[in-house]
Amino acid sequence: MRRYLSSTVPSSLSTKFVSRGAFVPTCYPDSRVTWPSMQFNAVRMASTLHKGITKETGSGPLSTHGGDDGTSRLGDNYVVKTGAGRTSSTDAKQDRSFEAVLAALDELTSRPPNRCPDNIAVTKLLLHALHLHPHGVDEEGGSRMQIVHVAGTKGKGTTAAYTAGLLQSYGYKVGLFISPHLVDIRERFLVDNAFLPKETFAQYFFEFKAKHDALLLSERQSVREAVTEKFNYFRFLFLLAVYIFEKESIQVAVFEVGVGGRIDATNAFDTVDVSVITALGMDHTELLGNTIEKIAEEKAGIMKPGVVCYAAPQVDYPKARRVLETVAQERQTALVLLDAAVFPIRHWPSLAIGGEHAVEDSKLALMAARKVANIPPVAPLDEGEKNVLRTLTFAGRSQVIPVDGGKDITYYLDGAHTVESITGAMTWFMAESAARTHDEHCRRAVVFYSSRDPKQILKAFMPFTKDFCKVAMAQIQHPKVQLYASRYQKGQSSLEENAVLQSREALVAVTGRWREMYREVVALPCPEPFQYAEDIADLLVPSAAEGEDATKPVQVLVCGSFYLVGEVITLLEKYENGIRRDGQE
């Protein structure tokens, strides 16, 4: 299992994308170059604050015989035990490649979205029906994995990544479940900071899917409904993560909430070891409520009796802080708000992930990781912890990619998609681009996509419009958008799918709204998704708006959507690998 070492660049690759805070492309056994989701320098990584955990490294050989997972191998079929004497078999000769996994996931994605209000009950039911028992002690007395649960509006993915990295430095075997993925589905299921090999991931996926599909034969109607009309794609991925982590003998699993917290599938555990709530803000209001108090109450839903919860101080939203305090008291949760005055450690190291928010995220992560490892919170940072904090980077979060050494264009990528997070990303972009170019007035542009209300989301740019000259209003080619478009043409789309399409079709309206708010900044609508990296460069590099110096290389912030960021990373990866628009390498 190859680790993501930021200190090493494969000799077969150009280093022109490599820079502080950027990712190093990693070569995999299948000779495909991909952008890892998360990496940090593993050299001298071991922490001296923890005595270390005995563990097996790597995935080990895959078993093809029967075991306690409820699956046996008989002849050419996988036979899945479903209880009450029933069995369900799948042909083992069918395509079980990684490509077949992607095809199966596309099929699952095509199911209508389901926001069932009894999501927690359904998820608990499926955990039991699938014999997944990640927490506590199993029937044989064997210990199960410890769990860290991370919710929030801003920085929950970064906090989860820092937590996993720190736990790994203590010697634990760590699983990390995050969303969404940018390029590769395996980004959601990291084991010790690495992708599972494609063959291993495919085997786990089809083993799990066979178990999941076998529930269609359950004698219990509630179980059958859970995998049919109440099917939820994110829940499926969460259950798959639990299955993978159990198969991998993970010692500590870090689960990032999908949306909200209270009824999110990741909240189905009866208890966890540590809860974390990052900075809150206004997001997913159609699901969580249209006030910060309602949103805070949904996020606080992950608090559990007797389980410590570390939370950001909520400086921007004092009302959210009060809600967290109230819920913690009601649930008998030990709530620790990490105010600057009470945080026990001074002299925080410089982080590879830019932005002030990353400092807060990393401090929350340290407290959570130390709680799991029983390390005193007041102990000074040791070299292993400092190493993780200094070197950990996370795809699509304050990521910098200079193309051809930054001669014409450098990309600054951040999946920020709320008013608060975009404001933070813009602040980081302004400082980082000035530092890299040694020019406070460098040539800047923005590539932006959002499905949110433009009247609200575009407010984030208000303090910065004097510092960049143009914005490209992008489109995305995410499979869901393409699927919804196909259904819409056939008259089969749902109300939620229509809303996504209306957002896409409202490109002109979004551009118009921008022009109303910021007449001094040129807005360039892009009616189709970018197909090549050159498409973006051609739009932003040659043309010059009023007051723009076209002789300078352009610094481009890509933000508003993780899907957009992932697609741009994919295009840049193809460019790096010699796939060009004109067919020339």
C-alpha positions in Angstrom: 0.0 0.0 0.0 1.7 3.1 -1.2 1.8 6.1 1.2 1.5 9.6 0.1 4.9 11.1 0.8 5.1 14.8 0.1 8.8 14.7 0.2 9.1 12.3 -2.7 8.4 12.9 -6.4 8.3 9.9 -8.8 11.2 10.3 -11.2 8.9 9.7 -14.2 7.0 12.9 -13.5 7.7 16.6 -14.0 7.8 18.5 -10.8 6.2 21.6 -12.3 3.0 21.2 -10.2 5.0 20.7 -7.0 5.1 23.5 -4.5 4.4 24.2 -0.8 0.8 23.3 -0.1 0.4 21.5 -3.5 0.2 17.8 -4.0 2.8 15.5 -5.4 1.4 13.1 -8.0 1.7 9.6 -6.9 2.4 6.6 -9.2 0.3 3.5 -8.6 1.0 0.0 -9.6 -1.4 0.3 -12.5 0.8 3.1 -13.9 -2.0 5.6 -13.7 -1.1 8.9 -12.2 -3.6 10.2 -9.7 -4.0 13.0 -7.2 -4.1 11.7 -3.7 -6.8 13.0 -1.4 -4.5 13.5 1.6 -0.8 13.3 2.3 1.8 14.2 4.8 5.5 13.5 5.3 5.8 10.1 7.0 9.5 10.5 7.7 10.1 10.6 11.5 6.3 10.6 11.9 6.0 8.5 15.0 4.9 10.4 18.1 6.9 10.1 21.3 3.9 11.0 23.4 2.2 7.6 22.8 3.8 4.2 23.5 2.6 2.9 20.1 0.1 0.3 19.0 0.9 -3.1 17.8 -0.7 -3.5 14.4 -0.5 -5.2 11.1 0.5 -3.1 8.1 -1.2 -3.3 4.7 -4.2 -5.1 3.7 -2.8 -8.6 3.8 -4.1 -11.5 1.6 -7.7 -11.6 0.8 -9.6 -14.6 2.1 -11.7 -16.6 -0.3 -13.1 -19.0 2.3 -15.9 -18.8 4.7 -15.6 -16.7 7.8 -17.5 -14.7 10.3 -18.4 -12.1 7.7 -21.4 -14.2 6.7 -20.1 -14.9 3.2 -18.8 -18.3 2.0 -17.2 -19.3 -1.2 -18.8 -22.3 -2.9 -17.8 -23.2 -6.4 -18.3 -20.3 -8.8 -20.8 -18.4 -6.6 -20.6 -16.2 -3.6 -23.4 -17.4 -1.3 -24.6 -14.8 1.2 -26.2 -15.9 4.4 -29.4 -13.9 5.0 -30.9 -15.7 8.0 -34.0 -17.9 8.2 -32.4 -20.4 5.8 -32.5 -18.1 2.9 -29.5 -17.5 0.6 -28.7 -15.2 -2.2 -26.0 -15.9 -4.7 -24.1 -13.8 -7.2 -22.1 -15.2 -10.1 -18.4 -14.9 -9.1 -17.4 -14.9 -12.8 -19.1 -11.6 -13.5 -16.9 -8.6 -14.0 -15.6 -7.6 -10.5 -13.0 -5.1 -11.7 -12.6 -1.6 -10.3 -14.3 -0.3 -13.5 -17.3 -2.5 -12.7 -17.4 -0.9 -9.3 -17.6 2.5 -10.9 -20.4 1.3 -13.2 -22.3 -0.1 -10.2 -21.9 3.1 -8.3 -23.2 5.1 -11.3 -26.3 2.8 -11.3 -26.8 3.4 -7.6 -26.4 7.2 -8.1 -29.2 7.1 -10.7 -31.7 6.2 -8.0 -34.0 9.1 -7.0 -32.6 11.1 -4.0 -34.1 10.0 -0.7 -34.1 12.3 2.4 -36.0 9.9 4.8 -36.7 11.5 8.2 -36.1 8.1 9.9 -32.6 7.9 8.4 -31.0 7.0 11.8 -33.4 4.2 12.5 -33.0 2.8 9.0 -29.2 3.0 9.3 -29.2 1.3 12.7 -31.4 -1.4 11.2 -29.0 -2.0 8.3 -26.0 -2.0 10.6 -27.6 -4.8 12.5 -28.9 -6.7 9.5 -25.5 -6.6 7.8 -23.8 -7.7 11.1 -21.7 -4.6 11.3 -20.6 -3.9 14.8 -17.8 -1.4 14.7 -17.9 -0.1 18.2 -17.7 -1.8 21.6 -17.0 -5.5 22.1 -18.2 -8.3 19.9 -19.7 -11.6 20.9 -16.3 -13.3 21.2 -14.9 -10.5 23.4 -12.7 -9.0 20.7 -12.2 -5.2 20.8 -13.7 -3.1 18.1 -12.6 0.1 16.5 -12.7 3.5 18.3 -14.7 6.2 16.6 -14.2 9.9 16.1 -17.2 11.8 14.7 -16.8 15.2 13.0 -19.5 17.6 12.1 -19.6 21.3 11.2 -20.1 23.7 8.3 -16.5 24.9 7.7 -13.4 22.7 7.9 -14.9 19.4 9.0 -13.1 17.5 6.2 -9.8 19.2 7.1 -10.3 18.5 10.8 -11.1 14.9 10.0 -7.9 14.6 7.9 -5.7 16.2 10.6 -7.3 13.9 13.2 -6.5 10.8 11.1 -2.9 12.0 10.5 -2.2 12.6 14.1 -3.7 9.2 15.2 -1.5 7.5 12.6 1.5 9.3 14.1 0.6 7.7 17.4 0.8 4.2 15.9 -2.8 3.4 15.3 -4.2 1.9 12.1 -6.6 4.5 11.0 -9.6 4.6 8.7 -10.9 7.9 7.3 -14.4 8.3 5.7 -14.9 11.7 4.1 -17.0 13.2 1.3 -17.2 14.1 -1.4 -14.4 12.7 -3.5 -12.7 14.9 -6.1 -11.3 12.4 -8.6 -11.3 8.9 -7.3 -14.1 7.2 -5.2 -11.4 5.6 -3.0 -10.7 9.1 -1.6 -13.7 8.5 0.7 -12.2 5.4 2.3 -8.6 6.0 3.2 -6.7 3.4 5.3 -3.6 4.7 7.0 -3.6 7.7 4.6 -3.6 5.6 1.5 -6.0 4.4 -1.2 -6.8 0.8 -1.1 -5.5 -1.0 -4.2 -8.1 -1.2 -6.9 -8.4 -4.9 -6.7 -8.8 -4.9 -2.9 -11.4 -2.1 -3.1 -13.3 -4.0 -5.8 -13.4 -7.2 -3.8 -14.6 -5.4 -0.6 -17.2 -3.5 -2.7 -18.7 -6.6 -4.3 -18.6 -8.6 -1.1 -20.6 -5.8 0.6 -22.9 -5.3 -2.3 -23.8 -9.0 -2.3 -24.7 -8.7 1.4 -26.7 -5.5 0.8 -28.6 -7.0 -2.1 -29.3 -10.1 -0.2 -31.4 -8.1 2.2 -34.1 -7.9 -0.5 -34.9 -11.5 0.6 -35.3 -10.6 4.3 -38.4 -11.8 6.0 -38.7 -8.4 7.7 -40.5 -5.8 5.6 -38.6 -3.0 7.3 -35.3 -4.4 6.1 -36.6 -4.9 2.5 -37.9 -1.3 2.5 -34.5 0.0 3.8 -32.7 -1.2 0.7 -35.5 -0.3 -1.8 -37.8 2.7 -1.4 -35.7 4.1 1.5 -32.4 3.5 -0.2 -29.9 6.4 0.2 -26.7 6.6 -1.7 -24.7 8.3 1.0 -25.9 5.8 3.6 -24.8 3.0 1.3 -21.3 4.5 1.1 -21.2 4.9 4.9 -22.1 1.3 5.5 -19.5 0.3 2.9 -16.9 2.3 4.9 -17.8 0.5 8.1 -17.5 -2.9 6.2 -14.1 -1.9 4.8 -12.8 -0.7 8.1 -13.8 -3.9 9.8 -12.2 -6.0 7.1 -9.0 -3.9 7.4 -9.0 -4.3 11.2 -9.0 -0.5 11.7 -8.2 0.5 15.2 -9.6 4.1 15.0 -12.1 5.3 12.4 -12.7 9.0 11.7 -16.1 9.6 10.2 -17.0 13.0 8.6 -20.7 13.9 8.7 -22.3 14.2 5.2 -25.0 16.8 5.9 -26.1 18.2 9.3 -25.5 15.6 12.0 -28.7 14.7 13.8 -30.2 12.4 11.2 -27.0 11.9 9.1 -26.2 8.2 8.5 -22.9 8.6 10.3 -24.8 9.4 13.5 -26.2 5.9 13.7 -23.6 4.6 16.2 -25.0 4.2 19.7 -21.9 5.9 21.1 -18.5 7.1 19.9 -15.2 8.0 21.6 -15.0 11.7 20.6 -17.3 14.1 18.9 -16.0 17.3 17.1 -18.0 20.3 15.8 -16.1 22.7 13.7 -17.1 26.3 12.8 -20.8 26.7 11.9 -22.4 28.8 9.2 -25.4 29.1 6.9 -25.4 26.1 4.6 -27.9 23.5 3.4 -30.7 25.7 4.8 -33.3 23.8 2.7 -32.5 20.7 4.8 -31.2 22.1 8.2 -33.3 25.2 8.7 -33.0 28.9 7.7 -31.5 30.2 10.9 -28.1 29.6 12.6 -29.9 28.3 15.7 -31.7 25.6 13.7 -28.5 24.6 11.9 -26.6 24.5 15.2 -29.2 22.3 16.7 -28.9 19.8 13.8 -25.1 19.8 14.1 -25.3 19.4 17.9 -27.3 16.2 17.2 -24.1 14.2 17.1 -23.5 14.9 20.9 -23.8 11.8 23.0 -24.2 11.3 26.7 -20.9 11.0 28.5 -18.8 11.6 25.3 -16.6 14.7 25.2 -17.3 17.1 22.3 -14.6 19.5 21.2 -16.1 22.5 19.3 -14.9 25.6 17.6 -15.7 28.8 19.6 -18.2 30.0 17.0 -16.9 33.5 17.0 -19.0 34.5 14.0 -22.2 33.1 15.4 -22.6 33.6 19.2 -26.2 32.3 18.9 -24.8 29.0 17.6 -22.5 28.7 20.6 -25.4 29.1 23.0 -27.3 26.4 21.2 -24.3 24.0 21.5 -24.1 24.8 25.2 -27.8 24.2 25.7 -27.8 20.8 23.8 -24.7 19.7 25.7 -26.3 20.3 29.0 -29.5 18.5 27.9 -27.5 15.5 26.7 -25.0 15.4 29.6 -22.2 15.9 27.1 -18.8 17.4 28.2 -18.6 20.3 25.7 -15.1 21.9 25.3 -15.2 25.1 23.3 -11.6 25.8 22.1 -11.5 29.5 22.9 -8.0 31.0 22.3 -7.7 31.9 26.0 -8.2 28.3 27.1 -6.3 26.4 24.5 -3.4 24.8 26.4 -0.7 25.0 23.7 1.1 28.0 22.4 3.5 28.5 19.5 1.5 26.6 16.9 3.6 25.4 13.9 3.1 26.8 10.4 0.7 24.7 8.5 0.9 23.4 4.9 -2.9 24.1 4.5 -3.4 27.8 4.2 -6.0 30.0 5.9 -6.7 30.9 9.5 -9.5 28.3 9.6 -6.9 25.5 9.2 -5.3 26.6 12.5 -8.6 26.2 14.3 -9.3 22.9 12.5 -5.9 21.4 13.5 -6.3 22.4 17.1 -9.7 20.6 17.3 -8.0 17.6 15.6 -5.2 17.5 18.2 -7.6 17.5 21.1 -9.7 14.7 19.5 -6.7 12.6 18.6 -5.1 13.0 22.1 -8.3 12.1 23.7 -8.4 8.8 21.9 -4.7 8.1 22.7 -5.1 9.2 26.3 -2.4 11.9 25.9 -2.7 14.9 28.2 -4.1 17.9 26.3 -1.6 20.2 28.0 1.5 18.3 26.9 3.8 20.2 24.5 3.7 19.2 20.9 6.2 16.5 20.1 8.1 16.2 16.8 5.7 13.6 15.4 2.7 15.8 15.9 4.5 18.9 14.6 5.5 16.9 11.5 1.9 16.0 10.7 0.7 19.6 11.3 3.5 21.1 9.1 3.2 18.8 6.2 -0.3 17.5 5.9 -2.1 18.7 2.8 -5.6 17.9 1.7 -6.8 17.9 -1.9 -9.1 20.8 -2.8 -8.4 22.7 0.4 -5.9 25.6 -0.1 -4.2 23.7 -2.9 -1.8 25.4 -5.3 -1.0 24.0 -8.7 1.4 26.1 -11.0 1.1 24.9 -14.6 4.4 24.8 -16.5 6.1 26.4 -13.5 3.5 29.1 -13.3 4.8 30.8 -16.5 1.3 31.7 -17.7 -1.2 30.5 -15.0 -1.3 29.2 -11.5 -4.3 27.6 -9.9 -5.4 28.0 -6.3 -8.1 25.5 -5.5 -10.5 25.5 -2.6 -13.9 23.7 -2.4 -15.3 26.6 -0.3 -19.0 26.8 -1.0 -20.6 29.0 1.8 -20.4 32.7 2.3 -18.1 32.3 5.3 -15.8 29.7 3.7 -15.5 31.6 0.4 -14.5 34.7 2.3 -11.8 32.6 4.0 -10.7 31.2 0.7 -10.5 34.6 -0.9 -8.5 35.9 2.1 -6.0 33.0 1.7 -5.9 33.5 -2.1 -5.1 37.1 -1.9 -2.2 36.5 0.6 -0.8 33.4 -1.1 -0.9 34.8 -4.6 0.8 38.0 -3.5 3.5 36.0 -1.6 4.1 33.7 -4.6 4.4 36.5 -7.2 6.0 39.0 -4.8 3.3 41.4 -6.2 0.4 42.8 -4.1 -1.2 43.8 -7.4 -0.7 40.6 -9.3 -3.1 39.6 -12.0 -6.0 37.6 -10.5 -9.1 35.9 -11.7 -11.8 33.6 -10.3 -13.4 30.4 -11.7 -16.7 29.9 -9.9 -19.6 27.5 -9.8 -22.4 27.2 -7.2 -25.9 25.8 -7.1 -26.8 28.0 -4.2 -28.8 31.2 -4.1 -26.7 33.8 -6.0 -28.1 36.7 -4.0 -26.5 35.3 -0.9 -23.4 33.4 -2.1 -22.0 36.2 -4.2 -21.9 38.5 -1.2 -18.7 36.7 -0.2 -16.8 38.4 -2.9 -17.8 42.0 -1.9 -14.6 42.8 0.1 -12.3 41.6 -2.7 -13.6 42.8 -6.1 -11.1 45.6 -6.3 -8.3 43.0 -6.3 -9.3 40.8 -9.3 -10.4 41.6 -12.8 -12.7 38.9 -14.0 -14.7 35.8 -13.0 -15.6 32.8 -15.1 -19.0 31.4 -14.3 -18.3 27.7 -14.9 -20.5 24.7 -15.4 -19.8 21.2 -14.2 -20.1 17.8 -15.8 -20.8 15.9 -12.6 -22.6 12.6 -13.4 -25.6 13.6 -11.4 -26.1 16.8 -13.4 -25.8 14.8 -16.7 -28.2 12.2 -15.3 -30.8 14.8 -14.2 -30.6 16.4 -17.7 -31.3 13.1 -19.3 -34.3 12.5 -17.0 -35.6 16.0 -17.5 -35.6 15.5 -21.3 -37.7 12.3 -20.8 -40.0 14.0 -18.3 -38.8 11.7 -15.5 -37.0 14.0 -13.2 -37.9 14.7 -9.6 -38.5 18.1 -8.0 -35.1 18.0 -6.4 -33.4 17.1 -9.7 -35.3 19.9 -11.5 -33.9 22.3 -8.9 -30.4 21.3 -9.8 -31.1 21.7 -13.5 -32.8 25.1 -12.9 -29.6 26.1 -11.2 -27.6 25.0 -14.2 -30.0 26.7 -16.6 -29.8 29.9 -14.5 -26.3 30.6 -15.5 -27.3 33.7 -17.3 -29.3 34.9 -14.3 -26.2 34.2 -12.0 -24.0 36.1 -14.4 -26.6 38.9 -14.5 -26.7 39.1 -10.7 -22.9 39.3 -10.6 -23.0 42.2 -13.1 -25.6 44.0 -11.0 -23.5 43.7 -7.9 -20.0 44.1 -9.3 -20.0 46.0 -12.5 -16.3 46.7 -12.3 -15.4 43.0 -12.5 -15.9 41.3 -15.9 -18.2 38.2 -15.7 -17.6 35.5 -18.4 -20.5 32.9 -18.6 -19.4 29.4 -19.6 -22.4 27.6 -21.1 -20.6 24.2 -21.3 -18.2 22.5 -18.8 -14.5 22.8 -19.5 -13.1 19.8 -21.5 -9.4 20.6 -21.4 -7.1 22.6 -19.2 -6.4 24.8 -22.2 -10.1 25.8 -22.3 -9.6 27.6 -18.9 -6.3 29.1 -19.9 -7.6 30.4 -23.2 -10.5 32.1 -21.4 -8.4 33.8 -18.7 -4.8 34.3 -20.0 -4.9 36.1 -23.4 -7.8 38.5 -22.8 -7.3 41.6 -20.6 -10.1 43.5 -18.8 -9.8 47.2 -18.0 -6.9 47.8 -15.7 -5.5 44.3 -16.2 -1.9 43.8 -17.2 -1.9 41.0 -19.7 1.8 40.6 -19.6 1.6 39.1 -16.1 0.9 35.4 -15.4 -2.7 35.0 -14.1 -3.4 33.7 -10.6 -6.7 31.8 -10.6 -8.9 30.9 -7.7 -11.2 27.9 -8.3 -14.0 27.8 -5.7 -17.7 27.4 -5.0 -18.0 23.6 -5.4 -15.9 20.6 -4.6 -17.3 19.1 -7.9 -15.8 22.0 -9.9 -12.5 21.7 -8.0 -12.4 18.0 -8.7 -13.0 18.5 -12.4 -10.3 21.1 -12.7 -7.9 18.8 -10.9 -8.8 16.0 -13.4 -8.1 18.4 -16.3 -4.8 19.5 -14.9 -3.8 15.9 -14.3 -4.6 15.0 -17.9 -2.6 18.0 -19.0 0.3 16.9 -16.9 0.1 13.4 -18.5 0.2 14.8 -22.0 -3.5 14.7 -22.9 -3.9 18.0 -24.8 -6.8 19.6 -26.7 -5.0 19.5 -30.0 -4.0 15.9 -29.6 -0.3 16.9 -29.4 1.8 15.7 -26.4 
